[in-house]
């Protein structure tokens, strides 16, 4: 039986070199290597399901304003341009929430921030349903966005720290399918809810779900064991959690450690200083630029596709249903791109996918007179664009070490969110100038190519297949 087989069976803990060389009884376990050596357990599937639901409720609430926009135009008698601030408000909140939540999560824990953020956007979504003016709705959507922005990157970080390295990209992307599913449910649900109960019902539904989920997260979701080790907290709690992943493992009286990809990193270094250090600066800036461009395209389409479709002659119901094909394609894209990333260099895979997106949106812009073809191309656009944009989070979680991972992922989201705001405002401006669906799609090839170039620039410096090396470990005693 090899050492790896003994680790998997629980007959031998995973040792660091300092313990092995001392001749003492081995009691030190590297939790990263321990998780990597295990099969993906039912316990990890449960964590994946909870994080998946976080992203689903996040997606439903993030896109809610786009689905109710046509109804607001009719009900309140406002212009399309006037909805720009309302659509941009949640995205501004998303950016602010992400920037603040990451560093906090690296200090107090991923789970604590995640539960609070889910409850936050649930409460403010219900409050937004009571708005009687654009100003009030804008303010409440800003507050909703704070919770939305804090939830997504922390769910991704926590899930990545429970996923074995060999399948990490596809696991994170499967979790992110929840966001696309939330968009699909939002489209289908809005098509049914708005005619029967009014636009407020969409926001109420988007608030009740997160509040129920916050209770489940508080009671069922574990804290990241990597975080607990780095912060030297609760070895008994770490042992219990690892025991859920590998029930046969012997974990009593063990020291737990975490290794980093960079042996020069200190856990005492400021996570934000790490982002802009010489080793990480280029990758950090390219992640920010690429995600900015991805969200510009994504939120322009998510917010304005229902209105563009309606202007193209579709009924309100059919416009919502056609729009839902875009995030539905994203579910397929997330899984496919994640699967490929686990086998090839992640930066190159994502860059290629963005490049193909640029070609496809140009083709989609020429198919206005063919509804069936347009629907198929919307689906394929979702496969490529959402698959690439989502996979940037999987790239980021492998790029940063444990003690700054939540900050790195959250700041990528936070610095990318202005792209979403820009997309919402650009969409409003283009609608005001009378641009049709075909012209808008053709324009989106430019940011897609910019995203492809930015992500490709990471590839020579930081391959997705960075190998963890042993170093001075963080310890939990």
N, C-alpha and C positions, 0 to 999 in steps of 0.2 A: 504494500500500500504506500503510495507516494505521500509527501507532506501535504499536498493540496487535497488529496482524498481524506487524509486524517483531519484536516481543517473542516472540510465539508461535513464529516461525520461527527464532529464535535470532540474527537479524541485528542486533538492537539490545538492549542491556541495559536494565533498568529503572532510571532515574536518579532520584536525589533532587535537590531544588532547589539544594542547596549546590554540587553538582558542575556542574550544568547552567549555573548563573550564573557560574561561575568562568572559563568558556571553555577549561578544560582538557579533555583527552581523557576521555570518559565511561568510568568503570570502576567505578561504584558501583551495586549491585543491591539493591533492597528485596526480601528473600526472600519476604515475605508476598504482595506484589503479583505477584512472579514466579510463585509457586505458583498464585495465583488466576487468572493469565492462561493457564495450561496446561490441556490436556485431562487427564482422570484417567488416568494412565499405568498400564502393567502393573506397574511398580515400586510404585506406590501401592496397586494391587490386592493385591500381595504383602504389603505392610504391613498392609492391612486384614484379610487372611486370618490373619496371625499374631496380631493383636490380637483378632480374632474367636475364635480358639482359646483365647486367654487367658481371655476371658469365658466360653467354654463350660466349661472346666475349673473356673473359679471358681464358675459356677452349679451344676455337678454337686456340688462339695464343699460349697457353702453349704447346699444343701437335703438333703444326705445324711442328716442326723440325723432329718429329718422322715419320710423314707421308711423308715428302719429303726426308728422309734419303736414301731409296733405289734409288731414282732418282739421288741424289747427288753422290752416290757411282758409278753409271754408267756414269753420265755426267762429273764428275771431276776426275774419275779414282782413288779415294781414298779408303783406307782400312776401314773396319768397326771400328777398334780400333781408327783410326784418327778422327772419328766423336764423340768420347767420350767428348772432351773439348767443342765442339759445343753444344751437348745435355746438358752438365752440366752448361754451361754459363748462360742460362736463369734461371736455378734453383738457382744458386748463387745470381743472381740479385733478384729473388723472395724473398730469405731469407733476403737480405740487405734491400729491399724495405719494407718488413713487419716490420722489427725491427725498422726502422726509422719512418715509417708512423704512427704506433700506438700511440706513445707518442705525435706526432704532432697533430694527430686527437683529442686526449684528451685535447689539448690546443686551437686549432683554429676551430675545428669542423669536423664532419665526412664527410659532403657534400663537403666542399672545397677540402679536400684531395682526395676524390673519383673522383671528376670531373678532377682534375689535373692528377691523375694517369691513368685514362682511356685515356685521350688525349695523355699522354706520351707513353703508349705502342702502341697506334695506329700509331703515327708518327715514332717510331723506327722500327716497323714492316715493314712499307713501305720502310724505308731506308735499312733494311736488305735484301729486295728483289733485291737491286742493288749490292750486294756483289759479288766480283769476286774471292775471296780466302777464305780458311777456317779461317784464322786469322781475316779478316774483318768481316766475318759472326759471328764468336765467340764474337767479341767485341760488335757488334750490337745486338746480342741476349742477352748479359749481360745487355745492356741498356733497352731492351724491358722488361726483367725480373724485373727491378726496378719498372716499372709501374704496371706490373702484380701482384707483391708482395704487393704493397700498396692498390690495388683495392679490392681484395677478402675479407680480414678481416674487412675492413671498411664498405663494403656493408653488411656483416653479422651482424656487430655491429649495424648499423643503422636500419636494418630490425628487429632485435631482440627487439629494443627499441620501435618499433611500434606494436609489436605482443602481444596480451593478453597472460598471463602466461599459461592459460589452453591449448593453442594450439601452444605455442612458438616453441617447438622442431620441430613439423611437418611443421610449416611455414618456419622456417630457412632451413629445409631440402628440402622443395619444391623449395625454392629459389636456393638452391645448385644444384637442378636438371638442372639448366641452364648450369652449368659447364659440366655435363655429356652430355647434349644436344649439347653443343659446340664441344665436342669431336666427337660425332656422325656425326654432320654436317661436321666437319673436315675430317673424314674418307670418307664419301660419296662424299663430295665436292672435296677432293683430287683425288679420283678415277676418277672423271670427268674432273677436271681442269688440272691435270698434263699431261695426254696424249695430250690434245688439246693446252694448252698454256704454258706448262713448269712449273717447280717447283716454279718459282718466283710468279706465279699467286696466289698461296696459301698464301704467305706472304702479297701480295698486298690486297687480300680480307680480310685478318686478320687485316689490318690497316685501311681500309676505314670504316668498321663497327664501330669500337670504336670511330673514330672521329665524326661520325654522332651521336652516342650515347652520347658523351660528351656534345654536344649542347643540347640535350634533357634533360640530367641530370641538366645542369646549369639552365634551364628554368622551369623545372617541379618538380624536386625532393626537398622536404623540408628538412631542418636541423632537427636533432633529438631534440625533445622537452625536453627529459631528459638532454641532453647536455646543452641546453639553460638555463634550470633551475639551473643546477649545477654551471654554469658559471655566473649566475645572469644576464642574458641578455634578453632584448626585451620581457617583459611580454605581450605586445600587439600582438607580433608575435606568442607567445605560444598560446594565446587565439584564434587567427585566425586558427592556425593549429588544435587545439583540436576541434574547431567548425566545421572543415571539417569532423572530425571523428564522432562527435555527434552534428548534426546541431541544435537540439533543446535545447542544454545545455546553461545555463546562465553563462557566463564567464567574464562579464564586471567587472572591478575593483577588480579582484581576486589576491590573492597571490598564487604562485605556488611553490610546494615543491616536493622533491624526497626523499623517504626513502631508506635505505640501509639494506642489510642482516646482517651486523655486526654493532651493536650500538657503538662499540669502534672506528670505522673508522672515520677519519677526511678527508674532501675533500682537506685539505692543505697538506696531506701526499703525498710524491712522488709516482706516480702510480707504478714505477718500484720497489720501496721499499715495496709497498704493495704486489707485486707478491711473494717476498721472505720473507714476514713476517711469524711469527709462524703459524698464522691461515691458510695461503694460500700456504706455502712452499711445503708441500707434494703433494697437488693437482697440483700445478704448475709444479713440476718436473715430475710427472707421465703423465701429459698432454704432456709435451715436448717429453718424451720417447715414449709414445704411438703414437704420431703424426709422429715422426721420423721414426718409423718402418712402419707405414701405408704408408708414402710417399716413402720409399725405395721400397716397393713392387709395389706401384702404378706406379711410374715413370719408374721402370725397365720394367714393362709390356707395359706401354703406349709408351715408346720410342723404344722398341725393338721388340714388337709383330709383326709389319709389316715385319721386316727383318727375324725374326724367322719363320714366316709363309711362306715367300718366299723361305727360305732355305728348308722348309718341302715339297715343291713342288707346292705351290699355285702360281697362276699368281699374278702380282703386283696388279691388280684390285681386285681379290678375297682376297688377303692378307689384303688389306685395308678394304674391306667389312667385313671379319671375325673379324678383330680387332675391328671394330665399335660395335660388339656385347657386348664387355666388358663394355664400358661406357653406352650403352643402358640398360644393367642390373643395372647399377648404378642409373638410374632414378627411377626404381622400388624400389631398395634398400633404397634410400633416403627417399621416402615416407613411406615405411613400417617400417623402423627402427625409424623414427621420430614419427610415430603414436604410436608405442609401448612405446617409451620414455616418451610420455605424460601421460602414464598410469602406468608405473613401474619405478623403479630406473634406471636412465640413465646410470650410470657407469656399472652396472651389465649387462644391455642390450647390451651395446657396447662390453664389455669383452666377452660375450657369442658369439656375432657375429664374433669377431676376431677368437675365438676358432674354430667356424665352418668353417671359411675361411681356417685355417690350414689344416683341414681334407679334404676340397674340392680341394685345390691345389695338395695335394698328389694323389687324385683320378684322377684329370685332367692330371697329368703327365703320366698316364698309358693309355691314349686314343689316342695316336698319329695316329694310323692306322684307326680311325673311325671319319671322318670329321663331320658327323652330331652330334655325341655325343660330340666331342670336341667343336663345336659351342655352344651346349646347356650348357656345363660346363663353357665356357668362359662367357656366359650370367650370370650364377649363381655366378661365381666368382665376377662379377661386382656387383651383388645384395648385396653380403655379404661384400666384401672388401670396395667398394666405399660407401655403406650404413654405415658401421662402421666408416670409416675415415671421411666422411662428418659430421656425427653426433657428432664427437668430438668438432666441432665448436659450435653446439647447447649446448653441455655440458659446454663448456667454457663460453658462454655468460650468463648462469645461475649461474656460479661459482663466477664471479667477480662483484663488485658493479659498479655503473654508472661512477664514476669519474676515474676509472682505467680500464674500460671494454675494450676499444679499444686497450689499451696497452696490456692487458692480452691476448686477442684473437690474436693480431698481433704478440706478442712474441711467442705464441704457434706455429703460422705459421712460424715465422722466425727461431725458434730453430728446427722445424721439417724439414725445407727445406734442410739442409745438408743430410737428409735421401734421399731426391729426387736426390741430386747430387751423393750420394753414389750408389743409384740404377742405375743411368745412367752409371757411371763408372764401377760398377760391371758387368752390362750387357755387356759393351764393352769388359771387360776382359774375361768374360765367352764365348762370341762369338769368341774371339781370340783363346781360348783354344779348340774351336770346340764343346762346349756344345749344345745339341739340346733342343727343346722346352720342352720335357718331363723332362729332368734333371733339367732345370731351374725352372720349376713349383714345383718340389719336394723340391728344396732348399728353396723356399719361405715359406714353412711351419714354418721355424725357426723364422723369424721376426714376422710372424703372431701370434705365441704363445707368443713371448715377448711382443707384443702390448696388447694381452689379459691380461697378468699378470699385466702390468703397470696400465691399466685402472681399473682393478678390485681392485687394491690397494687403489684407491680413495673411493670406496664405503663405507667402515666403517666410514670414516672421513667426507665425504661431499656427502650426497645424492642429487640426481638431484632435489628432491622435497623440497629443502630448502625453508622455509617460511620467507617472508619479515616481519620484526618486526619494529614497530615504534620506532624512536630514535630522536636524535637532528637533524632536517631536514635541507637539503640545501634549500635556498630560492632564488626566483627571485622576486624582488620588482619593 
